[in-house]
Amino acid sequence: MIDIVVSGRNIEVPEDLREYAQQKLGRLDRYLDNIMELRVEMSAPKTKSAADRQVVQATLVAGGTLLRAEERSADMYAAIDAVADKLFRQVRRYKDRLQRKGRVRGDRPAALAAEIEMDTEYALDEEEEGEFTFERVKRFDLRPMSSSEAVEQMELLGHDFFAFLNSDTEEVNVAYRRTETGYGLLELVLP
């Protein structure tokens, strides 16, 4: 059984809800080897839509690969079910990609970035009108990888962009999804 860390963001997570999340997501270790960490964060942001009032976000780290799912629902249990379904689909897709590339389980390059989210919120001092506030700050290790590996990691995360250290140029690059035509690559140049 994998160790699942369940936390609440601005809410107290009841023990029965914590156990339900651990039971529902605990089955992932049957489908994916070398799971290092599984974090589940529950929150109840203030929103006008009743269908989006309960949010569950799960982040799974396995052998340097990061899978993330987020779901919103009117019911926290339904959101947990939806996140579990989404993560199971991502694990299946991840394993299919490995098999298509002829890689064996555990033979995954260690160069994939492992994102480490900060649990604390960071806010700028609002001295002037028009200043903004960061709702969340994320830190992650930049590990060398090819641009194709970065696109693969971005797809596994379900993000529209992904920052990485390009193993060919040894520079920080950003891979991003273009609206209709595929992917783009930003090569950052310091003045």
Sequence and secondary structure as in RCSB ss.txt:
>XXXX:A:sequence
MIDIVVSGRNIEVPEDLREYAQQKLGRLDRYLDNIMELRVEMSAPKTKSAADRQVVQATLVAGGTLLRAEERSAD
MYAAIDAVADKLFRQVRRYKDRLQRKGRVRGDRPAALAAEIEMDTEYALDEEEEGEFTFERVKRFDLRPMSSSEA
VEQMELLGHDFFAFLNSDTEEVNVAYRRTETGYGLLELVLP
>XXXX:A:secstr
   EEEEEESS   HHHHHHHHHHHGGGGGTSS EEEEEEEEE    S GGGSEEEEEEEEETTEEEEEEEEESS
HHHHHHHHHHHHHHHHHHHHHHHHHTT  TT   TTS  EEE SS       STT    S  EEE   EE HHHH
HHHHHHHT SEEEEEETTT SEEEEEE SSS EEEEE    
